[in-house]
Amino acid sequence: MIAKVIVDISSSEVDRVFDYETIDGVERGSRVSVPFGRQSLEGYVIGLSETTDVPKDKLKKISGVIDDRPIISDEFLGLCDHMTERFHLRKIDVFRLFLPTKLRGGRIKALEKNFLSVSPEYAETDPNLFIKKSAHSQLEVFEYLLDAKEAEQSYLNANFSAAAVRNLVARGVFSVRRQRVMRTPYSGVVQKTTDVKLTDAQSAAVEAIMASDKPTLLFGVTGSGKTEVYLDCIEKTLAVGKTAIMLVPEISLTPQVMRIFRARFGDAVALLHSGLSDGERFDEWRRLLTGEARVAVGARSAIFAPLTDLGLIVIDEEHDTSYVSESNPRYITRDVAFFRARYNGAKTVMGSATPSTESFYRAERGEYSLVRMPERINKRKMPEIEIVNMCDEAMYGNSGMFSAKLVSALDDCLKAGNQAILFLNRRGYSSYVMCRKCGYVAKCEDCDVSLVYHKEENVLKCHYCQRRYAMLDLCPECKSPHIKQGFVGTERVVEHVNKMFPSARIIRMDNDTTRSKDAHLRLLSDFASGNADILVGTQMVAKGHDFANVTLVGIIDADMSLHFSAHTAVERTFQLITQVAGRAGRESKPGRVVLQTYSPNHYVYRYAAAYDYEGFYRKEINLLQATKFPPFTEIIRILISCADESVALDATKLAIDGARAVAAELPEQFVYLNAMRSPKKRIQTKYRMQVLMRVLPNSAARARIYEVADSVTEKFPGVTCFTELDPNDLS
């Protein structure tokens, strides 16, 4: 029997099937070790065959089977084929998505610990007969364990004499029991179960979702109770013996979601996301693989949870850009979810208060079922959004980042004993530093981007390659001491609020303050328990959080996302405003939102202030149709990068010539085609070029363009060439 194996090397040159002679225990989906050249590598068996074209004298034999069962299911083998074809990915890069990173190479294994107890023959014996009177440490730990019955050896070593413990184990006084221990994330996050009676709107939504034979778009305003709808649908799914996946867009949401899900489903829930330790991720993945856990909760990567008999996939905040992977391997989570749902006959639910225009368009066309939840629970009003023209503030002499209205609202909020959220989607202290005299702007030596000043550490950071530089005292060009700091970030906001309200307790939540493990949980728990008055944060505070005492939301710079060079910039601005505004007034206290802008007459603010999603959608979809942007076309980008600029240019010329040849053959499929430097011209010492095109959806041109990208890789082996389908960020 011949095994068809993909070896674990991320290289286009070996991203193909290799034939090996099988051994006992090899099945389709097994992870195996194989001889490859002069080394031994891991590989994945994607099929078995009776025949091979490899000469018998050159056919090598599989060295061994690594796991006790196949870990790549038939479903995932099919998903690999689908993803490689649709997104132009290497098979091995897709396989790596299916497994915890440290599982490969045997770098992580099940955790086993020693548990000690007093051996029966010593339990009823006077300890003075086998422990010397002078051995006080031995006697102390013996008496403790005799009373405790059993304890971890590591606990005894830490709290008593480790030498005494070793001595008693060696003499047989203590018996040793080896047991596997689960590394459970957020094990302290629990919530009492409460009986929740669904509202009529929630019950109708559940009924519609469970009855639909198409993907469902759940369009519900913030605070309408979508989470309870998800929970009820999952409960019904588990009741018929199937499993479920619940996706959330932000890691910061997982502690809150886990608290709710554990209260309802207990140990049947497993968590998957990048913030877990390697051991926790392995154990949670293993529980899902073995069927011990039946509900997977997590961010984007949880879509690859190794569940069988999948019955339901929930994508909460389906509009969120984090569901599109923008690094290798590049994929769209929604597309993966649809494949898994089709394969298993499962239902898919996509929920949002601000659905993407593409999803709402497909719902209107009947491709998705549309379920509306237009009101908050108990008919609570949406918070009023007040638009402040910052140009007027400047005209009246206020050049600061806070308008008089926002300062007054903060003062009222704090005096009333309530909490506030201040939103600014920019971390750091200032987004750039510039010399006022000659105009010099500090940039990263390896990337064509401005350095961001972080005052707490007094350093300049590149947010792309993470290089750090000393803060400037003098301009390196003209030696002027007049250094200007650019647009404010969250760190600077906290400093200003501290000056205005010295007694206010402030928490800052951004990528800088949440790098350590469980930082999200700690910060959010502190705020939820009332240990802080103001939460200052980036978009990670904008979605899904439910704080009963928050009555004020301040949007410091609403224009920030409006001026990105992307066709979705206006849509993202509307979504962010609506989402962060929805954090206010979620319980009995009324909410208020102060939105600061230099473009108060832009139509996005009029629709956002009125919470008129459908009015905004009508305007936006008409613009997208007129300009032939998605969902009326697909954007395909060939992204080329190389440390040698001239080689990058030559590779780009080959790519654009190939794309033009395809466009000449299929002119009716192309709406736009051009080549250019990327807006961020250099990242991590590599020059970046791109070929951009818009083609009709699902056209034959896509596969041909993928062939063009392959030809670039073959001719320029030193060039990195990726293709992206409908990327979020074209910079």
C-alpha positions in Angstrom: 0.0 0.0 0.0 1.2 3.5 -0.9 0.7 6.6 1.2 0.3 10.0 -0.4 2.1 12.4 1.9 2.4 16.2 2.2 5.7 17.0 4.0 5.8 19.7 6.6 8.0 22.3 4.7 6.5 25.6 3.8 7.9 25.9 0.4 6.3 26.1 -3.0 9.0 23.8 -4.4 7.9 20.8 -2.3 4.2 21.7 -1.9 3.1 18.5 -3.6 2.3 14.9 -2.9 5.2 12.4 -2.2 4.7 8.6 -2.3 5.9 6.4 0.6 5.5 2.8 1.5 3.1 2.4 4.4 3.5 0.7 7.7 0.9 -0.7 10.2 -1.4 2.0 11.7 -1.2 4.4 8.8 -4.6 5.8 7.8 -5.8 8.7 5.7 -5.4 11.8 7.9 -2.5 10.3 10.0 0.5 12.4 11.0 3.6 10.5 10.2 7.4 10.9 10.3 9.1 10.3 7.0 12.6 10.3 5.6 13.1 13.3 3.3 16.5 13.8 1.8 19.0 13.4 4.7 16.5 14.4 7.4 13.4 13.1 9.0 10.3 15.3 8.7 6.7 15.2 9.8 4.0 14.8 7.1 0.3 14.2 6.6 -1.2 11.3 4.8 -3.8 12.7 2.4 -4.6 9.4 0.7 -3.8 5.7 0.2 -3.2 3.9 -3.1 -2.4 0.5 -4.4 0.0 1.9 -7.1 2.8 4.4 -7.5 4.9 5.8 -10.4 7.9 5.9 -8.1 10.5 3.2 -9.0 10.6 0.5 -6.3 14.3 1.1 -5.6 13.6 4.8 -4.9 10.4 4.3 -2.8 11.1 5.1 0.8 9.1 3.8 3.8 7.3 5.8 6.4 9.3 5.8 9.6 6.5 5.9 12.1 3.0 7.1 13.0 3.1 10.0 15.5 -0.4 10.1 17.0 -2.8 7.5 18.4 -5.4 8.4 15.8 -5.7 10.3 12.5 -5.8 14.0 13.3 -6.8 15.4 9.9 -10.4 14.3 9.2 -11.9 13.7 5.7 -13.7 17.0 6.2 -10.5 18.9 6.7 -8.8 17.2 3.8 -11.6 18.5 1.6 -11.4 21.9 3.2 -7.7 22.0 2.4 -8.4 21.4 -1.3 -11.1 24.1 -1.2 -8.9 26.7 0.5 -5.9 26.0 -1.7 -8.0 26.5 -4.8 -10.0 29.5 -3.7 -7.3 31.5 -1.9 -4.2 30.1 -3.8 -2.5 28.7 -0.7 0.1 26.0 -0.1 -1.4 22.8 1.2 1.1 22.6 4.1 0.2 26.2 5.2 -3.5 25.1 5.4 -2.7 22.0 7.3 -0.8 24.1 9.9 -4.1 26.0 10.5 -5.7 22.8 11.6 -3.2 22.0 14.5 -1.8 23.8 17.5 1.5 25.3 16.5 3.6 23.5 19.1 2.1 20.1 18.4 4.2 20.0 15.3 7.7 18.7 16.1 6.5 17.2 19.4 7.2 20.5 21.2 4.0 20.2 23.3 2.5 17.1 24.9 -0.1 16.2 27.4 0.7 17.4 30.9 1.1 14.7 33.6 1.6 15.3 37.3 2.5 13.2 40.3 -0.1 12.9 43.1 1.0 11.6 46.4 -0.8 9.8 49.2 0.3 8.0 52.3 0.8 4.3 51.6 -1.8 2.1 53.3 0.8 0.2 55.4 2.0 3.5 56.9 -1.4 5.2 57.3 -2.2 3.3 60.5 1.3 3.1 61.9 2.9 5.4 64.5 5.2 7.7 62.4 7.8 7.6 65.2 8.5 4.1 64.1 9.7 5.2 60.6 10.5 8.9 61.0 13.3 10.1 63.3 12.3 12.6 65.9 14.8 15.0 64.6 13.3 14.8 61.0 10.7 17.6 61.7 10.2 18.3 58.0 9.3 14.7 57.2 6.9 14.5 60.1 5.2 17.8 59.1 4.6 16.8 55.5 3.5 13.3 56.6 0.9 14.6 59.0 -0.4 17.1 56.4 -0.8 14.4 53.7 -2.3 11.9 56.2 -5.0 14.5 56.8 -5.4 15.7 53.1 -5.5 12.2 51.8 -3.9 13.3 48.4 -1.9 16.2 47.1 0.2 17.2 44.1 3.9 16.6 44.6 4.7 20.0 43.2 2.4 21.6 45.9 4.1 19.6 48.7 7.5 20.6 47.3 6.6 24.3 47.3 5.0 24.4 50.7 7.1 21.9 52.6 10.6 20.5 52.3 11.2 19.0 48.9 14.0 16.9 50.3 11.6 15.5 52.9 9.0 14.6 50.2 11.7 12.9 48.1 12.9 10.9 51.1 9.4 9.6 52.0 8.6 8.7 48.3 11.9 6.9 48.0 11.2 4.8 51.2 7.7 4.0 50.0 6.0 5.9 52.8 4.2 8.0 50.1 2.6 6.3 47.1 2.8 8.1 43.7 0.0 8.2 41.2 0.7 9.7 37.8 -2.3 11.5 36.2 -2.9 13.7 33.2 -3.9 17.3 34.2 -5.8 19.6 31.9 -4.5 23.1 31.4 -7.8 25.0 31.4 -7.8 28.6 30.3 -9.8 31.1 32.4 -10.5 28.4 34.9 -11.5 31.0 37.5 -14.0 32.6 35.1 -17.4 31.2 36.2 -20.9 32.6 36.4 -23.9 31.3 38.2 -26.5 29.8 36.0 -29.6 32.0 35.7 -32.9 31.1 34.0 -33.4 33.4 31.1 -36.8 33.7 29.5 -36.5 34.7 25.9 -38.4 37.7 24.6 -40.9 37.2 21.8 -38.4 38.7 19.4 -35.6 36.3 20.6 -37.9 33.3 20.4 -38.9 34.2 16.9 -35.3 34.6 15.9 -34.3 31.2 17.2 -37.2 29.6 15.5 -36.3 31.3 12.1 -32.7 30.3 12.4 -33.4 26.6 13.2 -35.9 26.4 10.4 -33.8 28.0 7.7 -31.9 25.9 5.1 -29.7 28.8 4.2 -27.1 30.9 6.1 -28.9 33.4 8.4 -28.0 37.0 8.8 -29.2 38.1 12.3 -29.5 41.9 12.1 -30.1 43.1 15.7 -29.3 46.4 17.3 -26.7 46.6 20.1 -28.3 45.3 23.3 -31.1 43.4 21.5 -30.1 40.1 23.1 -28.3 38.3 20.2 -26.1 36.3 22.6 -29.1 34.6 24.2 -30.3 33.7 20.7 -27.0 32.1 20.0 -27.0 30.2 23.3 -30.5 28.9 22.7 -29.6 27.7 19.1 -26.5 26.0 20.4 -28.5 24.3 23.2 -30.9 23.0 20.6 -28.0 21.8 18.4 -26.4 19.9 21.3 -29.7 18.3 22.2 -29.8 16.5 18.9 -26.3 15.1 19.3 -24.4 17.7 17.2 -21.6 20.2 18.0 -21.2 23.9 17.6 -18.7 26.7 17.0 -19.0 30.2 18.4 -16.7 32.9 16.8 -16.1 36.3 18.3 -14.0 39.0 16.6 -11.8 40.1 19.6 -9.7 38.1 22.1 -10.9 40.7 24.6 -14.4 39.3 24.3 -13.5 35.7 25.1 -13.5 35.9 29.0 -17.0 37.4 28.9 -18.2 34.8 26.4 -16.6 32.0 28.3 -18.3 33.1 31.5 -21.7 33.0 29.8 -21.1 29.7 28.0 -19.6 27.9 31.0 -22.7 28.9 33.0 -24.9 27.3 30.3 -22.8 24.3 29.0 -20.1 23.7 31.7 -17.1 21.6 30.7 -18.6 20.9 27.2 -17.1 24.3 26.2 -13.5 24.6 24.9 -11.6 27.8 24.1 -9.3 28.4 21.1 -7.4 31.6 20.4 -3.9 32.9 20.1 -3.8 34.4 23.6 -3.7 30.9 25.3 -0.5 29.3 26.5 0.8 26.5 24.2 -0.3 23.9 26.8 -3.8 25.4 27.2 -4.3 25.5 23.4 -3.1 21.9 23.0 -5.4 20.6 25.8 -8.5 22.5 24.6 -7.8 21.3 21.0 -7.4 17.7 22.2 -10.7 17.9 24.2 -12.5 18.9 21.0 -10.7 16.2 18.9 -11.7 13.5 21.3 -15.3 14.7 21.7 -14.9 15.6 25.4 -15.8 19.1 24.5 -18.6 19.8 22.1 -18.7 23.6 21.8 -15.7 25.6 20.5 -15.5 29.3 21.4 -12.8 31.6 20.1 -11.6 34.1 17.6 -10.9 33.5 13.9 -8.8 30.4 14.3 -11.6 28.5 16.2 -13.3 28.0 12.8 -10.8 25.1 12.5 -11.9 23.4 15.7 -11.6 19.6 15.2 -15.3 18.9 15.9 -17.3 16.2 14.2 -21.0 16.2 13.5 -21.0 20.0 13.4 -24.5 21.3 13.6 -24.1 25.1 14.0 -21.6 27.8 13.3 -22.1 31.3 14.8 -20.1 34.3 13.6 -20.8 37.2 16.0 -20.0 40.7 14.7 -19.8 39.2 11.3 -18.8 42.5 9.7 -15.5 42.7 11.6 -12.3 42.9 9.6 -10.5 40.5 11.9 -12.3 37.6 10.2 -10.1 38.2 7.2 -6.6 36.8 7.6 -4.1 39.3 6.3 -0.9 37.3 6.8 0.0 33.9 5.3 -2.1 31.9 5.0 -4.6 34.4 3.8 -8.3 33.4 4.0 -11.8 34.6 4.7 -13.4 33.0 7.8 -16.9 33.3 6.4 -15.9 31.2 3.4 -14.4 28.5 5.6 -17.5 28.5 7.7 -19.7 28.0 4.6 -17.7 25.0 3.5 -17.9 23.3 6.9 -21.6 24.0 7.1 -22.2 22.5 3.7 -20.1 19.4 4.5 -21.9 18.7 7.8 -25.3 19.9 6.8 -24.9 22.5 9.6 -26.6 25.9 10.1 -24.6 29.2 9.9 -25.6 32.3 11.8 -23.9 35.7 11.2 -24.9 38.3 13.7 -24.3 42.1 13.7 -25.9 45.4 14.5 -24.0 46.8 11.4 -23.7 43.9 8.9 -21.2 44.3 6.1 -22.8 45.7 2.9 -21.9 42.5 1.2 -23.8 40.3 3.7 -26.9 42.6 3.7 -26.8 42.6 -0.1 -26.8 38.8 -0.2 -29.6 38.7 2.3 -31.7 41.0 0.1 -31.0 38.8 -2.9 -32.2 35.8 -1.0 -28.8 34.1 -0.6 -29.1 34.4 3.1 -32.2 34.4 5.4 -32.6 37.8 7.1 -33.8 37.9 10.7 -34.3 41.3 12.3 -34.2 42.3 16.0 -34.7 46.1 15.8 -35.2 46.8 19.5 -33.2 46.5 22.7 -34.2 44.2 25.5 -37.1 45.7 27.5 -37.5 48.5 24.8 -34.5 50.4 26.2 -33.7 53.5 24.1 -30.5 53.7 22.1 -28.2 56.3 23.5 -28.4 59.8 22.0 -25.4 60.6 19.7 -24.4 64.3 19.9 -22.1 65.4 17.0 -19.5 68.1 18.0 -17.8 70.1 15.2 -14.2 70.4 16.3 -13.6 73.2 13.7 -16.0 75.4 15.8 -14.0 74.4 19.0 -10.8 75.6 17.4 -12.5 78.8 16.2 -13.5 79.5 19.8 -9.9 79.0 21.0 -10.1 75.3 22.1 -7.2 73.6 20.3 -7.2 70.5 22.6 -8.4 67.0 21.9 -11.5 67.4 24.1 -14.5 69.5 23.2 -16.2 71.5 25.9 -19.3 69.3 25.6 -17.3 66.1 26.2 -15.5 67.6 29.2 -18.9 68.6 30.7 -20.4 65.2 29.9 -17.4 63.5 31.6 -17.8 65.7 34.6 -21.5 65.0 34.9 -20.9 61.2 34.5 -18.3 61.0 37.2 -20.2 63.1 39.6 -23.2 60.8 39.2 -21.0 57.8 40.1 -21.3 56.3 36.6 -18.6 55.0 34.2 -17.4 56.3 30.8 -15.6 54.8 27.8 -13.4 57.0 25.7 -12.7 55.6 22.3 -9.7 56.4 20.0 -8.5 53.8 17.5 -4.8 54.8 17.8 -2.4 53.5 20.4 0.7 55.2 21.7 1.2 58.8 22.7 1.5 60.4 19.3 1.4 58.9 15.8 4.6 60.7 14.6 7.3 63.1 15.7 8.3 65.9 13.3 10.9 68.8 13.3 9.0 72.1 13.2 12.0 73.8 11.5 12.9 71.5 8.6 10.0 69.1 8.4 12.0 65.9 9.2 9.7 63.0 10.3 11.2 60.1 12.2 10.8 56.9 10.3 11.7 53.3 10.8 15.0 52.3 9.1 13.5 49.0 8.0 10.0 50.2 7.1 8.6 53.1 5.1 6.4 54.2 8.0 6.5 56.9 10.7 7.6 55.9 14.2 5.0 56.2 17.0 6.0 57.8 20.3 5.3 55.9 23.5 5.7 58.2 26.4 5.6 55.6 29.2 8.7 53.9 27.8 10.0 57.1 26.2 10.8 55.3 23.0 9.8 55.5 19.3 8.3 52.3 18.0 7.6 50.8 14.6 4.2 49.1 14.7 5.2 46.9 11.7 8.6 45.4 12.6 8.5 46.3 16.4 11.9 48.1 16.2 12.5 50.6 19.0 14.4 53.9 18.8 15.4 56.5 21.4 13.1 59.6 21.5 14.5 62.7 19.7 15.8 65.6 21.7 17.2 67.3 18.6 16.4 66.9 15.0 19.0 64.6 13.4 18.9 66.7 10.2 19.1 70.4 11.4 19.8 69.9 15.1 16.7 71.9 16.0 15.2 71.2 19.5 11.7 72.1 18.3 10.2 68.6 17.9 6.4 68.4 17.3 4.3 65.5 18.2 1.6 64.4 15.8 -1.9 62.9 16.2 -2.7 61.8 19.7 -3.0 58.2 20.8 -4.6 56.4 23.8 -1.6 57.0 26.0 -1.9 60.7 25.6 -5.7 60.7 26.1 -5.1 59.1 29.5 -2.6 61.8 30.4 -5.0 64.6 29.5 -7.9 63.0 31.4 -5.7 62.6 34.5 -5.0 66.3 34.4 -8.7 67.3 34.0 -10.0 64.7 36.6 -7.1 63.9 39.0 -9.3 61.7 41.2 -10.7 59.6 38.3 -9.5 56.0 38.1 -8.5 55.2 34.5 -7.8 52.0 32.6 -6.1 52.0 29.2 -6.8 49.0 26.9 -4.9 48.7 23.7 -2.2 46.4 22.2 0.4 47.8 24.5 -1.5 47.1 27.8 -2.8 43.6 26.8 0.4 41.9 25.7 0.7 39.8 28.9 -1.4 36.6 29.3 -4.9 37.2 30.7 -4.4 41.0 30.5 -7.8 41.4 28.7 -9.5 39.5 31.5 -7.8 41.5 34.3 -8.5 44.9 32.8 -12.1 44.2 31.9 -12.8 42.6 35.2 -11.5 45.6 37.0 -13.7 47.9 35.0 -16.8 45.8 35.3 -16.4 45.5 39.1 -16.2 49.3 39.4 -12.5 49.6 40.2 -12.2 52.2 37.5 -14.3 55.1 36.3 -13.1 55.6 32.8 -12.0 53.0 30.2 -9.8 54.4 27.4 -9.3 52.1 24.5 -9.0 51.2 20.8 -11.4 49.1 18.9 -11.1 46.2 21.3 -13.4 48.1 23.7 -16.0 48.8 20.9 -17.6 45.5 20.5 -19.7 43.1 22.5 -18.9 44.3 26.0 -21.8 44.7 28.5 -21.1 47.2 31.3 -24.2 48.0 33.3 -22.8 51.3 34.7 -21.5 52.9 31.5 -23.6 55.9 30.7 -21.2 57.9 28.5 -19.2 57.1 25.4 -16.8 59.7 24.0 -15.5 59.2 20.5 -12.4 61.3 20.4 -11.6 61.3 16.7 -14.4 59.9 14.6 -12.7 60.9 11.3 -9.7 58.6 11.9 -11.1 55.6 9.9 -13.0 57.8 7.5 -9.9 58.9 5.4 -8.3 55.5 4.8 -7.7 54.8 1.1 -10.1 51.8 1.1 -13.5 51.5 -0.5 -14.8 50.3 2.9 -13.6 53.3 4.8 -17.0 54.9 5.2 -18.6 51.6 6.1 -16.0 50.9 8.8 -16.6 54.3 10.2 -20.3 53.8 10.5 -19.7 50.3 12.1 -17.2 51.6 14.6 -19.4 54.5 15.7 -22.5 52.3 16.1 -20.7 49.6 17.9 -18.9 51.8 20.4 -22.1 53.9 20.9 -23.8 50.6 21.8 -21.7 50.3 24.9 -23.7 53.1 26.7 -27.0 52.8 28.4 -27.3 49.0 28.2 -29.1 48.7 31.5 -31.6 50.9 33.3 -29.6 54.1 33.1 -29.9 56.2 29.9 -26.8 56.4 27.7 -25.2 59.4 26.0 -22.6 59.5 23.2 -20.4 62.5 22.3 -18.9 62.2 18.8 -16.1 64.6 17.8 -15.4 65.3 14.2 -13.9 67.8 11.8 -16.3 66.7 9.0 -19.7 67.0 10.7 -21.6 67.3 7.4 -20.4 63.9 6.1 -23.4 61.7 5.4 -22.0 58.9 7.6 -22.5 60.9 10.8 -26.1 61.7 9.9 -27.0 58.1 9.4 -25.0 57.0 12.5 -26.6 59.5 14.8 -30.0 58.3 13.7 -29.0 54.6 14.0 -30.3 54.3 10.4 -28.3 51.3 9.1 -30.7 50.6 6.2 -30.6 54.2 5.0 -26.8 54.1 5.2 -26.8 50.7 3.4 -28.9 52.1 0.5 -26.6 55.0 -0.1 -23.4 52.9 0.2 -24.6 50.0 -2.0 -25.5 52.4 -4.7 -22.1 53.9 -4.6 -20.4 50.5 -4.7 -22.5 49.4 -7.7 -21.7 52.6 -9.6 -18.0 52.3 -8.9 -17.9 48.5 -9.4 -16.5 47.6 -6.0 -17.4 44.4 -4.0 -19.9 42.9 -3.8 -20.3 43.6 -7.5 -16.7 42.6 -8.2 -13.8 40.8 -6.5 -10.6 42.5 -5.7 -7.5 40.4 -6.4 -4.1 41.7 -5.3 -0.7 40.3 -6.3 1.6 41.5 -3.5 5.4 41.3 -4.3 8.2 42.0 -1.9 11.9 41.7 -2.1 15.0 43.2 -0.3 16.3 44.2 -3.8 14.2 47.0 -5.3 15.2 46.3 -8.9 14.3 42.6 -8.6 10.9 43.6 -7.1 10.3 45.9 -10.0 11.2 43.2 -12.6 8.9 40.7 -10.8 6.1 43.3 -10.8 6.6 43.8 -14.6 6.3 40.1 -15.2 3.1 40.0 -13.0 1.4 43.0 -14.7 2.3 41.7 -18.2 0.8 38.3 -17.3 -2.3 39.9 -15.8 -2.8 42.1 -19.0 -2.6 38.9 -21.1 -5.4 37.4 -19.1 -7.4 40.6 -19.4 -6.9 40.6 -23.1 -8.3 37.0 -23.3 -11.2 37.7 -20.9 -11.9 41.5 -21.3 -15.5 41.1 -20.1 -14.3 39.8 -16.7 -12.1 42.8 -15.8 -13.2 46.1 -14.4 -9.8 47.5 -13.3 -6.2 46.5 -13.7 -3.0 48.4 -12.7 0.4 48.0 -11.1 1.9 50.3 -8.5 4.1 50.6 -5.4 2.3 49.7 -2.2 1.3 52.8 -0.1 3.7 51.4 2.5 6.6 51.0 0.2 8.9 49.1 2.5 8.3 46.8 5.4 11.0 44.9 7.3 13.7 45.9 4.8 11.6 44.6 1.8 10.4 46.8 -1.0 6.7 46.2 -1.8 4.9 46.4 -5.1 1.4 45.3 -6.0 -0.8 44.5 -9.0 -4.4 45.4 -8.3 -7.4 44.3 -10.3 -11.2 44.0 -9.9 -12.9 41.2 -11.7 -16.5 39.9 -11.8 -17.3 37.6 -8.9 -16.3 33.9 -9.3 -14.9 34.6 -12.7 -12.5 32.3 -14.6 -10.0 35.1 -14.4 -9.2 34.3 -10.8 -7.5 30.9 -11.5 -5.6 32.4 -14.4 -4.3 35.2 -12.2 -3.1 32.6 -9.6 -1.2 31.0 -12.5 0.5 34.4 -13.2 1.5 34.6 -9.6 3.0 31.1 -9.7 5.1 32.1 -12.8 6.5 35.1 -10.8 7.5 32.7 -8.0 9.2 30.3 -10.4 11.2 32.9 -12.2 12.2 35.0 -9.2 12.8 32.5 -6.3 14.1 35.3 -4.1 10.9 37.2 -4.3 7.9 36.8 -2.0 4.7 36.8 -4.1 1.3 36.4 -2.5 -2.2 36.7 -3.9 -5.1 38.1 -1.8 -8.8 37.9 -2.4 -10.8 40.9 -1.2 -8.2 42.1 1.3 -9.2 44.6 4.0 -6.1 46.7 3.8 -4.4 47.6 0.5 -1.6 49.6 2.1 
